[in-house]
Amino acid sequence: MSAVPEPVLAAFDVGGRPEPLSGGMGQSVRVGDVVLKPAGDETEASWLAQLQHDLRPVGLRTPRPRRAADGRWVVDGWSATAYLAGDGRPGRWADTMAAGRALHAALRAEPRPELLDRRTHRWAVADRVAWGEATADLGPVGERLTARRRPLDLPRQLVHCDLSGNVLFHESEPPVVIDLSLYWRPPPYAEAIVAVDAFLWYDAEPGVLDLVEHGDATQLLVRAAVFRLCTDLSPAHLGERTPIAAFERLVDLLAAR
């Protein structure tokens, strides 16, 4: 857990003992009714905060960003949002996808920001590799996947491509979607990533892949599999999360569709 500097707490007018949260790659902390996390790229963090401030999804909750006393969204590399109660519920994959659809409906009219082109982190690279806009050496499994990739011409918009684990459920409130990780892709692609994550990370049955109800589902699943292969098994992060055998089983399933 990263320690939140006292000037940051003062700027966002929060006080109390920071409590670590599981989200935000282990760097997010809760202080009272506020969540603080390292902002990363400050330009992108400020854009995202303004976007979330204006966002009005239906049947869904998203954390409202908190401004500092001087109006900034980011202070000394930290951003803040309201804390919303909810818990992760592995297994509720259809509900997770439905929450994503509600979010994407609210994002439909948003323009594509140029800052997407400046990203260089490993997830951005993996996204480009998944869609054939960049290349990477992903071994025999990657070769099998990319050999099955065919052109897709689907409408694109801002979509949350990391819904797995970032949709929280509550007994009496609508779901919460946190840690928006936005890319310019077809909305069903986000659902394909959920299905692939469920199979690779949570030992879901192969039927989870059938939850992606789209005419190009297999092509979207192939791209989602390349995305996760690139992030989880790239040379710099070999074996970090997913055994290669799990990807091999997934490729076999996709080849049989």
CYANA upper distance limits for C-alpha pairs under 8 A (distance plus 0.5 A):
  1 MET  CA     20 PRO  CA      6.89
  1 MET  CA     26 GLY  CA      6.52
  1 MET  CA     27 GLN  CA      5.40
  1 MET  CA     28 SER  CA      7.69
  1 MET  CA     29 VAL  CA      8.08
  2 SER  CA     27 GLN  CA      6.07
  2 SER  CA     28 SER  CA      8.25
  4 VAL  CA      8 VAL  CA      7.22
  4 VAL  CA      9 LEU  CA      7.53
  4 VAL  CA     18 PRO  CA      8.48
  4 VAL  CA     36 LEU  CA      8.43
  5 PRO  CA      9 LEU  CA      7.14
  6 GLU  CA     10 ALA  CA      6.69
  7 PRO  CA     11 ALA  CA      6.50
  8 VAL  CA     12 PHE  CA      6.81
  8 VAL  CA     75 VAL  CA      6.70
  8 VAL  CA     76 ASP  CA      7.35
  8 VAL  CA     78 TRP  CA      7.71
  9 LEU  CA     13 ASP  CA      6.44
  9 LEU  CA     14 VAL  CA      5.75
  9 LEU  CA     15 GLY  CA      6.94
 10 ALA  CA     14 VAL  CA      6.72
 10 ALA  CA     15 GLY  CA      8.03
 11 ALA  CA     68 ALA  CA      5.74
 11 ALA  CA     69 ALA  CA      6.32
 11 ALA  CA     70 ASP  CA      8.24
 11 ALA  CA     75 VAL  CA      7.84
 12 PHE  CA     66 ARG  CA      7.81
 12 PHE  CA     67 ARG  CA      7.19
 12 PHE  CA     68 ALA  CA      4.95
 12 PHE  CA     69 ALA  CA      6.74
 12 PHE  CA     80 ALA  CA      7.96
 13 ASP  CA     68 ALA  CA      7.85
 13 ASP  CA     69 ALA  CA      7.79
 14 VAL  CA     31 VAL  CA      7.32
 14 VAL  CA     32 GLY  CA      7.94
 14 VAL  CA     34 VAL  CA      7.92
 15 GLY  CA     31 VAL  CA      7.12
 15 GLY  CA     32 GLY  CA      7.81
 16 GLY  CA     31 VAL  CA      6.36
 16 GLY  CA     32 GLY  CA      7.06
 17 ARG  CA     31 VAL  CA      6.61
 17 ARG  CA     32 GLY  CA      8.40
 18 PRO  CA     29 VAL  CA      6.25
 18 PRO  CA     30 ARG  CA      5.98
 18 PRO  CA     31 VAL  CA      5.29
 18 PRO  CA     32 GLY  CA      8.44
 19 GLU  CA     29 VAL  CA      5.76
 19 GLU  CA     30 ARG  CA      5.51
 19 GLU  CA     31 VAL  CA      6.94
 20 PRO  CA     26 GLY  CA      7.81
 20 PRO  CA     27 GLN  CA      7.84
 20 PRO  CA     28 SER  CA      6.67
 20 PRO  CA     29 VAL  CA      4.92
 20 PRO  CA     30 ARG  CA      6.82
 21 LEU  CA     26 GLY  CA      6.98
 21 LEU  CA     27 GLN  CA      7.94
 21 LEU  CA     28 SER  CA      5.97
 21 LEU  CA     29 VAL  CA      5.85
 21 LEU  CA     30 ARG  CA      7.18
 22 SER  CA     26 GLY  CA      5.88
 22 SER  CA     28 SER  CA      7.79
 23 GLY  CA     27 GLN  CA      7.90
 23 GLY  CA     28 SER  CA      6.72
 23 GLY  CA    166 ASN  CA      8.14
 23 GLY  CA    179 ASP  CA      8.20
 24 GLY  CA     28 SER  CA      5.63
 24 GLY  CA     37 LYS  CA      7.42
 24 GLY  CA    179 ASP  CA      7.27
 27 GLN  CA     37 LYS  CA      6.52
 27 GLN  CA     38 PRO  CA      7.45
 28 SER  CA     35 VAL  CA      7.21
 28 SER  CA     36 LEU  CA      6.23
 28 SER  CA     37 LYS  CA      4.92
 28 SER  CA     38 PRO  CA      7.84
 29 VAL  CA     35 VAL  CA      6.10
 29 VAL  CA     36 LEU  CA      5.93
 29 VAL  CA     37 LYS  CA      6.93
 30 ARG  CA     34 VAL  CA      6.22
 30 ARG  CA     35 VAL  CA      4.91
 30 ARG  CA     36 LEU  CA      6.87
 30 ARG  CA     83 TYR  CA      7.88
 31 VAL  CA     35 VAL  CA      6.72
 31 VAL  CA     36 LEU  CA      8.09
 33 ASP  CA     82 ALA  CA      6.52
 33 ASP  CA     83 TYR  CA      5.56
 33 ASP  CA     84 LEU  CA      8.45
 34 VAL  CA     80 ALA  CA      7.06
 34 VAL  CA     81 THR  CA      6.24
 34 VAL  CA     82 ALA  CA      5.16
 34 VAL  CA     83 TYR  CA      5.50
 35 VAL  CA     80 ALA  CA      6.04
 35 VAL  CA     81 THR  CA      5.80
 35 VAL  CA     82 ALA  CA      6.54
 35 VAL  CA     83 TYR  CA      6.09
 36 LEU  CA     78 TRP  CA      7.11
 36 LEU  CA     79 SER  CA      6.19
 36 LEU  CA     80 ALA  CA      4.95
 36 LEU  CA     81 THR  CA      7.13
 37 LYS  CA     78 TRP  CA      6.15
 37 LYS  CA     79 SER  CA      6.25
 37 LYS  CA     80 ALA  CA      7.17
 38 PRO  CA     77 GLY  CA      6.26
 38 PRO  CA     78 TRP  CA      5.03
 38 PRO  CA     79 SER  CA      6.87
 39 ALA  CA     45 ALA  CA      6.22
 39 ALA  CA     74 VAL  CA      7.43
 39 ALA  CA     77 GLY  CA      5.82
 39 ALA  CA     78 TRP  CA      5.41
 39 ALA  CA     79 SER  CA      5.94
 40 GLY  CA     45 ALA  CA      7.49
 40 GLY  CA     77 GLY  CA      7.27
 41 ASP  CA     45 ALA  CA      6.56
 42 GLU  CA     46 SER  CA      6.50
 42 GLU  CA     74 VAL  CA      7.09
 42 GLU  CA     77 GLY  CA      7.27
 43 THR  CA     47 TRP  CA      6.77
 44 GLU  CA     48 LEU  CA      6.56
 44 GLU  CA    115 LEU  CA      7.41
 45 ALA  CA     49 ALA  CA      6.56
 45 ALA  CA     73 TRP  CA      8.19
 45 ALA  CA     74 VAL  CA      7.68
 45 ALA  CA     79 SER  CA      7.96
 46 SER  CA     50 GLN  CA      6.77
 46 SER  CA     73 TRP  CA      6.02
 46 SER  CA     74 VAL  CA      6.95
 47 TRP  CA     51 LEU  CA      6.67
 48 LEU  CA     52 GLN  CA      6.60
 49 ALA  CA     53 HIS  CA      6.52
 49 ALA  CA     64 ARG  CA      8.50
 49 ALA  CA     65 PRO  CA      6.13
 49 ALA  CA     73 TRP  CA      7.04
 50 GLN  CA     54 ASP  CA      6.86
 50 GLN  CA     65 PRO  CA      8.26
 50 GLN  CA     73 TRP  CA      8.48
 51 LEU  CA     55 LEU  CA      6.55
 52 GLN  CA     62 THR  CA      7.89
 52 GLN  CA     63 PRO  CA      8.02
 52 GLN  CA     64 ARG  CA      6.76
 52 GLN  CA     65 PRO  CA      7.23
 53 HIS  CA     64 ARG  CA      6.15
 53 HIS  CA     65 PRO  CA      6.51
 55 LEU  CA    106 ALA  CA      7.30
 55 LEU  CA    107 LEU  CA      8.11
 56 ARG  CA    106 ALA  CA      6.97
 57 PRO  CA     61 ARG  CA      7.59
 57 PRO  CA     62 THR  CA      8.41
 57 PRO  CA    102 ALA  CA      6.89
 57 PRO  CA    103 LEU  CA      6.33
 57 PRO  CA    105 ALA  CA      7.91
 57 PRO  CA    106 ALA  CA      5.53
 58 VAL  CA    102 ALA  CA      6.93
 58 VAL  CA    103 LEU  CA      8.42
 58 VAL  CA    106 ALA  CA      8.02
 59 GLY  CA    102 ALA  CA      7.48
 59 GLY  CA    174 PRO  CA      6.41
 59 GLY  CA    175 PRO  CA      8.19
 60 LEU  CA     99 ALA  CA      7.24
 60 LEU  CA    102 ALA  CA      7.27
 60 LEU  CA    103 LEU  CA      7.78
 60 LEU  CA    174 PRO  CA      5.70
 60 LEU  CA    175 PRO  CA      5.89
 60 LEU  CA    176 VAL  CA      6.60
 60 LEU  CA    177 VAL  CA      7.98
 61 ARG  CA    174 PRO  CA      6.74
 61 ARG  CA    175 PRO  CA      6.50
 61 ARG  CA    176 VAL  CA      5.11
 61 ARG  CA    177 VAL  CA      6.97
 62 THR  CA    176 VAL  CA      6.04
 62 THR  CA    177 VAL  CA      5.86
 62 THR  CA    178 ILE  CA      6.87
 63 PRO  CA     81 THR  CA      6.31
 63 PRO  CA     82 ALA  CA      5.88
 63 PRO  CA     83 TYR  CA      7.10
 63 PRO  CA     84 LEU  CA      6.95
 63 PRO  CA    176 VAL  CA      8.14
 63 PRO  CA    177 VAL  CA      8.20
 63 PRO  CA    178 ILE  CA      7.29
 64 ARG  CA     81 THR  CA      5.95
 64 ARG  CA     82 ALA  CA      5.98
 65 PRO  CA     73 TRP  CA      8.06
 65 PRO  CA     79 SER  CA      8.36
 65 PRO  CA     80 ALA  CA      6.32
 65 PRO  CA     81 THR  CA      4.47
 65 PRO  CA     82 ALA  CA      6.74
 66 ARG  CA     73 TRP  CA      7.38
 66 ARG  CA     79 SER  CA      8.26
 66 ARG  CA     80 ALA  CA      5.78
 66 ARG  CA     81 THR  CA      5.52
 66 ARG  CA     82 ALA  CA      7.17
 67 ARG  CA     71 GLY  CA      5.83
 67 ARG  CA     72 ARG  CA      6.10
 67 ARG  CA     73 TRP  CA      5.55
 67 ARG  CA     74 VAL  CA      8.41
 67 ARG  CA     80 ALA  CA      7.90
 68 ALA  CA     72 ARG  CA      5.77
 68 ALA  CA     73 TRP  CA      6.83
 68 ALA  CA     74 VAL  CA      8.13
 68 ALA  CA     75 VAL  CA      7.86
 73 TRP  CA     79 SER  CA      6.61
 73 TRP  CA     80 ALA  CA      8.01
 74 VAL  CA     78 TRP  CA      5.88
 74 VAL  CA     79 SER  CA      5.29
 74 VAL  CA     80 ALA  CA      8.25
 75 VAL  CA     79 SER  CA      7.07
 84 LEU  CA    176 VAL  CA      7.74
 85 ALA  CA    168 LEU  CA      8.49
 85 ALA  CA    170 HIS  CA      7.52
 85 ALA  CA    176 VAL  CA      8.49
 86 GLY  CA    168 LEU  CA      5.29
 86 GLY  CA    169 PHE  CA      5.35
 86 GLY  CA    170 HIS  CA      5.35
 86 GLY  CA    175 PRO  CA      7.85
 86 GLY  CA    176 VAL  CA      7.26
 87 ASP  CA    168 LEU  CA      5.15
 87 ASP  CA    169 PHE  CA      5.71
 87 ASP  CA    170 HIS  CA      7.13
 88 GLY  CA    165 GLY  CA      6.52
 88 GLY  CA    166 ASN  CA      7.80
 88 GLY  CA    167 VAL  CA      6.91
 88 GLY  CA    168 LEU  CA      5.17
 88 GLY  CA    169 PHE  CA      6.78
 89 ARG  CA    165 GLY  CA      8.40
 89 ARG  CA    168 LEU  CA      7.47
 89 ARG  CA    169 PHE  CA      7.36
 90 PRO  CA    165 GLY  CA      7.96
 90 PRO  CA    202 TYR  CA      7.84
 91 GLY  CA    198 ALA  CA      8.25
 91 GLY  CA    204 ALA  CA      8.04
 92 ARG  CA     96 THR  CA      6.65
 93 TRP  CA     97 MET  CA      6.69
 93 TRP  CA    194 VAL  CA      7.64
 93 TRP  CA    195 ALA  CA      7.82
 93 TRP  CA    198 ALA  CA      7.97
 93 TRP  CA    208 VAL  CA      8.20
 94 ALA  CA     98 ALA  CA      6.70
 94 ALA  CA    211 LEU  CA      7.22
 95 ASP  CA     99 ALA  CA      6.69
 96 THR  CA    100 GLY  CA      6.88
 96 THR  CA    163 LEU  CA      7.56
 96 THR  CA    164 SER  CA      7.84
 96 THR  CA    167 VAL  CA      6.62
 96 THR  CA    194 VAL  CA      8.34
 97 MET  CA    101 ARG  CA      6.81
 97 MET  CA    163 LEU  CA      8.33
 97 MET  CA    190 ALA  CA      8.46
 97 MET  CA    191 GLU  CA      6.04
 97 MET  CA    194 VAL  CA      7.67
 98 ALA  CA    102 ALA  CA      6.88
 99 ALA  CA    103 LEU  CA      6.82
 99 ALA  CA    167 VAL  CA      7.82
 99 ALA  CA    175 PRO  CA      7.41
 99 ALA  CA    177 VAL  CA      7.91
100 GLY  CA    104 HIS  CA      6.57
100 GLY  CA    160 HIS  CA      7.64
100 GLY  CA    163 LEU  CA      7.49
100 GLY  CA    177 VAL  CA      8.45
100 GLY  CA    190 ALA  CA      8.06
100 GLY  CA    191 GLU  CA      8.02
101 ARG  CA    105 ALA  CA      6.60
101 ARG  CA    187 PRO  CA      7.92
102 ALA  CA    106 ALA  CA      7.10
103 LEU  CA    107 LEU  CA      6.89
104 HIS  CA    108 ARG  CA      6.41
104 HIS  CA    158 LEU  CA      7.69
104 HIS  CA    159 VAL  CA      6.44
104 HIS  CA    160 HIS  CA      8.17
104 HIS  CA    187 PRO  CA      7.28
107 LEU  CA    157 GLN  CA      8.02
107 LEU  CA    158 LEU  CA      6.82
107 LEU  CA    159 VAL  CA      8.07
108 ARG  CA    157 GLN  CA      6.63
108 ARG  CA    158 LEU  CA      7.56
109 ALA  CA    157 GLN  CA      8.40
110 GLU  CA    157 GLN  CA      7.88
110 GLU  CA    158 LEU  CA      7.56
111 PRO  CA    157 GLN  CA      8.15
111 PRO  CA    158 LEU  CA      8.45
112 ARG  CA    157 GLN  CA      7.63
112 ARG  CA    158 LEU  CA      7.54
112 ARG  CA    184 TRP  CA      7.41
114 GLU  CA    118 ARG  CA      8.05
115 LEU  CA    119 ARG  CA      7.49
116 LEU  CA    183 TYR  CA      7.83
119 ARG  CA    124 ALA  CA      6.55
120 THR  CA    124 ALA  CA      6.53
120 THR  CA    125 VAL  CA      6.84
121 HIS  CA    125 VAL  CA      6.88
122 ARG  CA    126 ALA  CA      6.53
122 ARG  CA    231 THR  CA      6.88
123 TRP  CA    127 ASP  CA      6.59
123 TRP  CA    227 PHE  CA      8.37
123 TRP  CA    231 THR  CA      6.66
124 ALA  CA    128 ARG  CA      6.93
125 VAL  CA    129 VAL  CA      6.74
125 VAL  CA    134 ALA  CA      7.84
126 ALA  CA    130 ALA  CA      6.54
126 ALA  CA    226 VAL  CA      8.09
126 ALA  CA    227 PHE  CA      5.59
126 ALA  CA    228 ARG  CA      8.04
126 ALA  CA    230 CYS  CA      5.73
126 ALA  CA    231 THR  CA      6.49
127 ASP  CA    131 TRP  CA      7.04
127 ASP  CA    227 PHE  CA      6.17
128 ARG  CA    132 GLY  CA      6.69
128 ARG  CA    133 GLU  CA      5.30
128 ARG  CA    134 ALA  CA      5.82
128 ARG  CA    135 THR  CA      8.48
129 VAL  CA    133 GLU  CA      6.17
129 VAL  CA    134 ALA  CA      5.08
129 VAL  CA    135 THR  CA      5.81
129 VAL  CA    136 ALA  CA      7.25
129 VAL  CA    226 VAL  CA      7.85
129 VAL  CA    227 PHE  CA      7.54
129 VAL  CA    230 CYS  CA      8.12
130 ALA  CA    223 ARG  CA      5.37
130 ALA  CA    224 ALA  CA      7.39
130 ALA  CA    225 ALA  CA      8.43
130 ALA  CA    226 VAL  CA      5.62
130 ALA  CA    227 PHE  CA      5.56
131 TRP  CA    223 ARG  CA      6.93
136 ALA  CA    230 CYS  CA      8.17
137 ASP  CA    142 GLY  CA      8.08
137 ASP  CA    234 SER  CA      8.39
138 LEU  CA    142 GLY  CA      5.24
138 LEU  CA    143 GLU  CA      7.55
138 LEU  CA    229 LEU  CA      7.81
138 LEU  CA    230 CYS  CA      7.21
138 LEU  CA    233 LEU  CA      7.85
138 LEU  CA    234 SER  CA      7.14
139 GLY  CA    143 GLU  CA      6.82
140 PRO  CA    144 ARG  CA      6.73
141 VAL  CA    145 LEU  CA      6.81
141 VAL  CA    247 PHE  CA      7.70
141 VAL  CA    248 GLU  CA      6.91
141 VAL  CA    251 VAL  CA      7.90
142 GLY  CA    146 THR  CA      6.61
142 GLY  CA    226 VAL  CA      7.13
142 GLY  CA    229 LEU  CA      7.77
143 GLU  CA    147 ALA  CA      6.49
144 ARG  CA    148 ARG  CA      7.20
144 ARG  CA    251 VAL  CA      7.90
145 LEU  CA    149 ARG  CA      7.25
145 LEU  CA    222 VAL  CA      6.73
145 LEU  CA    225 ALA  CA      8.17
145 LEU  CA    226 VAL  CA      7.21
145 LEU  CA    251 VAL  CA      7.16
146 THR  CA    222 VAL  CA      8.17
146 THR  CA    226 VAL  CA      7.96
148 ARG  CA    219 GLN  CA      8.37
148 ARG  CA    222 VAL  CA      7.84
148 ARG  CA    255 ALA  CA      8.40
149 ARG  CA    219 GLN  CA      6.75
149 ARG  CA    222 VAL  CA      7.13
149 ARG  CA    223 ARG  CA      7.86
150 ARG  CA    219 GLN  CA      7.32
152 LEU  CA    216 ASP  CA      8.47
152 LEU  CA    219 GLN  CA      8.23
154 LEU  CA    186 PRO  CA      6.52
155 PRO  CA    185 ARG  CA      8.22
155 PRO  CA    186 PRO  CA      6.14
156 ARG  CA    184 TRP  CA      6.41
156 ARG  CA    185 ARG  CA      5.17
156 ARG  CA    186 PRO  CA      4.86
156 ARG  CA    187 PRO  CA      7.55
157 GLN  CA    183 TYR  CA      8.22
157 GLN  CA    184 TRP  CA      5.54
157 GLN  CA    185 ARG  CA      6.16
157 GLN  CA    186 PRO  CA      6.78
157 GLN  CA    187 PRO  CA      7.64
158 LEU  CA    182 LEU  CA      6.28
158 LEU  CA    183 TYR  CA      5.88
158 LEU  CA    184 TRP  CA      5.22
158 LEU  CA    185 ARG  CA      7.01
158 LEU  CA    187 PRO  CA      8.40
159 VAL  CA    181 SER  CA      8.24
159 VAL  CA    182 LEU  CA      5.69
159 VAL  CA    183 TYR  CA      5.96
159 VAL  CA    184 TRP  CA      6.81
159 VAL  CA    185 ARG  CA      6.83
159 VAL  CA    186 PRO  CA      7.84
159 VAL  CA    187 PRO  CA      6.31
159 VAL  CA    190 ALA  CA      7.18
160 HIS  CA    180 LEU  CA      6.29
160 HIS  CA    181 SER  CA      5.58
160 HIS  CA    182 LEU  CA      5.15
160 HIS  CA    183 TYR  CA      7.11
160 HIS  CA    190 ALA  CA      6.82
161 CYS  CA    181 SER  CA      6.33
161 CYS  CA    182 LEU  CA      6.71
161 CYS  CA    183 TYR  CA      7.19
161 CYS  CA    189 TYR  CA      8.17
161 CYS  CA    190 ALA  CA      5.38
161 CYS  CA    193 ILE  CA      7.36
162 ASP  CA    166 ASN  CA      7.46
162 ASP  CA    180 LEU  CA      7.96
162 ASP  CA    181 SER  CA      6.48
162 ASP  CA    190 ALA  CA      7.82
162 ASP  CA    193 ILE  CA      7.91
162 ASP  CA    194 VAL  CA      8.04
163 LEU  CA    167 VAL  CA      6.58
163 LEU  CA    177 VAL  CA      8.08
163 LEU  CA    190 ALA  CA      7.84
163 LEU  CA    194 VAL  CA      6.94
164 SER  CA    193 ILE  CA      8.48
164 SER  CA    194 VAL  CA      5.98
164 SER  CA    197 ASP  CA      7.27
164 SER  CA    198 ALA  CA      8.14
166 ASN  CA    176 VAL  CA      8.49
166 ASN  CA    177 VAL  CA      6.27
166 ASN  CA    178 ILE  CA      5.77
166 ASN  CA    179 ASP  CA      6.98
167 VAL  CA    175 PRO  CA      7.11
167 VAL  CA    176 VAL  CA      6.07
167 VAL  CA    177 VAL  CA      5.10
167 VAL  CA    178 ILE  CA      6.98
168 LEU  CA    175 PRO  CA      6.09
168 LEU  CA    176 VAL  CA      5.47
168 LEU  CA    177 VAL  CA      6.91
168 LEU  CA    178 ILE  CA      8.36
169 PHE  CA    173 GLU  CA      8.23
169 PHE  CA    174 PRO  CA      7.60
169 PHE  CA    175 PRO  CA      5.21
169 PHE  CA    176 VAL  CA      6.93
170 HIS  CA    174 PRO  CA      7.18
170 HIS  CA    175 PRO  CA      6.82
185 ARG  CA    189 TYR  CA      7.34
186 PRO  CA    190 ALA  CA      8.16
187 PRO  CA    191 GLU  CA      7.76
188 PRO  CA    192 ALA  CA      6.84
188 PRO  CA    212 VAL  CA      7.70
188 PRO  CA    214 HIS  CA      7.77
188 PRO  CA    217 ALA  CA      8.43
188 PRO  CA    220 LEU  CA      7.82
189 TYR  CA    193 ILE  CA      6.86
189 TYR  CA    220 LEU  CA      5.96
189 TYR  CA    221 LEU  CA      7.93
189 TYR  CA    223 ARG  CA      8.40
189 TYR  CA    224 ALA  CA      7.45
190 ALA  CA    194 VAL  CA      7.00
191 GLU  CA    195 ALA  CA      6.87
191 GLU  CA    212 VAL  CA      6.70
192 ALA  CA    196 VAL  CA      6.67
192 ALA  CA    209 LEU  CA      7.97
192 ALA  CA    212 VAL  CA      6.48
192 ALA  CA    217 ALA  CA      7.89
192 ALA  CA    220 LEU  CA      6.47
192 ALA  CA    221 LEU  CA      5.57
192 ALA  CA    224 ALA  CA      6.41
193 ILE  CA    197 ASP  CA      6.45
193 ILE  CA    221 LEU  CA      7.53
193 ILE  CA    224 ALA  CA      5.40
193 ILE  CA    225 ALA  CA      7.87
194 VAL  CA    198 ALA  CA      6.56
195 ALA  CA    199 PHE  CA      6.84
195 ALA  CA    208 VAL  CA      6.23
195 ALA  CA    209 LEU  CA      5.80
195 ALA  CA    211 LEU  CA      7.72
195 ALA  CA    212 VAL  CA      7.81
195 ALA  CA    221 LEU  CA      8.41
196 VAL  CA    200 LEU  CA      6.56
196 VAL  CA    209 LEU  CA      7.52
196 VAL  CA    221 LEU  CA      7.50
196 VAL  CA    224 ALA  CA      7.09
196 VAL  CA    225 ALA  CA      6.80
197 ASP  CA    201 TRP  CA      5.91
197 ASP  CA    202 TYR  CA      7.64
197 ASP  CA    228 ARG  CA      8.39
198 ALA  CA    202 TYR  CA      5.47
198 ALA  CA    203 ASP  CA      6.99
198 ALA  CA    204 ALA  CA      5.89
198 ALA  CA    208 VAL  CA      7.76
199 PHE  CA    203 ASP  CA      5.62
199 PHE  CA    204 ALA  CA      5.10
199 PHE  CA    205 GLU  CA      7.06
199 PHE  CA    206 PRO  CA      7.23
199 PHE  CA    208 VAL  CA      7.59
199 PHE  CA    209 LEU  CA      8.40
199 PHE  CA    250 LEU  CA      8.35
200 LEU  CA    204 ALA  CA      8.13
200 LEU  CA    242 THR  CA      7.24
200 LEU  CA    246 ALA  CA      6.57
200 LEU  CA    247 PHE  CA      7.70
200 LEU  CA    250 LEU  CA      8.41
201 TRP  CA    241 ARG  CA      8.46
201 TRP  CA    242 THR  CA      7.45
204 ALA  CA    208 VAL  CA      7.02
206 PRO  CA    210 ASP  CA      8.41
206 PRO  CA    253 LEU  CA      8.18
207 GLY  CA    211 LEU  CA      7.87
209 LEU  CA    221 LEU  CA      8.27
212 VAL  CA    217 ALA  CA      6.36
213 GLU  CA    217 ALA  CA      6.96
216 ASP  CA    220 LEU  CA      6.76
217 ALA  CA    221 LEU  CA      6.54
218 THR  CA    222 VAL  CA      6.61
218 THR  CA    254 LEU  CA      7.24
218 THR  CA    257 ARG  CA      7.64
219 GLN  CA    223 ARG  CA      6.88
220 LEU  CA    224 ALA  CA      6.69
221 LEU  CA    225 ALA  CA      6.55
221 LEU  CA    254 LEU  CA      8.23
222 VAL  CA    226 VAL  CA      6.80
222 VAL  CA    254 LEU  CA      7.69
223 ARG  CA    227 PHE  CA      6.64
224 ALA  CA    228 ARG  CA      6.87
225 ALA  CA    229 LEU  CA      6.50
225 ALA  CA    247 PHE  CA      8.25
225 ALA  CA    250 LEU  CA      8.43
226 VAL  CA    230 CYS  CA      6.47
227 PHE  CA    231 THR  CA      6.87
228 ARG  CA    232 ASP  CA      6.25
228 ARG  CA    233 LEU  CA      8.38
229 LEU  CA    233 LEU  CA      5.85
229 LEU  CA    234 SER  CA      7.64
229 LEU  CA    247 PHE  CA      7.92
230 CYS  CA    234 SER  CA      5.64
231 THR  CA    237 HIS  CA      7.94
232 ASP  CA    237 HIS  CA      6.67
232 ASP  CA    238 LEU  CA      7.13
232 ASP  CA    239 GLY  CA      7.11
232 ASP  CA    240 GLU  CA      6.40
232 ASP  CA    241 ARG  CA      6.43
232 ASP  CA    242 THR  CA      6.86
233 LEU  CA    237 HIS  CA      6.25
233 LEU  CA    238 LEU  CA      4.95
233 LEU  CA    239 GLY  CA      6.16
233 LEU  CA    240 GLU  CA      7.45
233 LEU  CA    242 THR  CA      8.04
233 LEU  CA    244 ILE  CA      8.23
234 SER  CA    238 LEU  CA      6.08
239 GLY  CA    243 PRO  CA      6.48
239 GLY  CA    244 ILE  CA      7.99
242 THR  CA    246 ALA  CA      7.34
242 THR  CA    247 PHE  CA      8.33
243 PRO  CA    247 PHE  CA      7.70
244 ILE  CA    248 GLU  CA      6.84
245 ALA  CA    249 ARG  CA      6.82
246 ALA  CA    250 LEU  CA      6.78
247 PHE  CA    251 VAL  CA      6.62
248 GLU  CA    252 ASP  CA      6.77
249 ARG  CA    253 LEU  CA      6.86
250 LEU  CA    254 LEU  CA      6.78
251 VAL  CA    255 ALA  CA      6.52
252 ASP  CA    256 ALA  CA      6.84
253 LEU  CA    257 ARG  CA      7.11
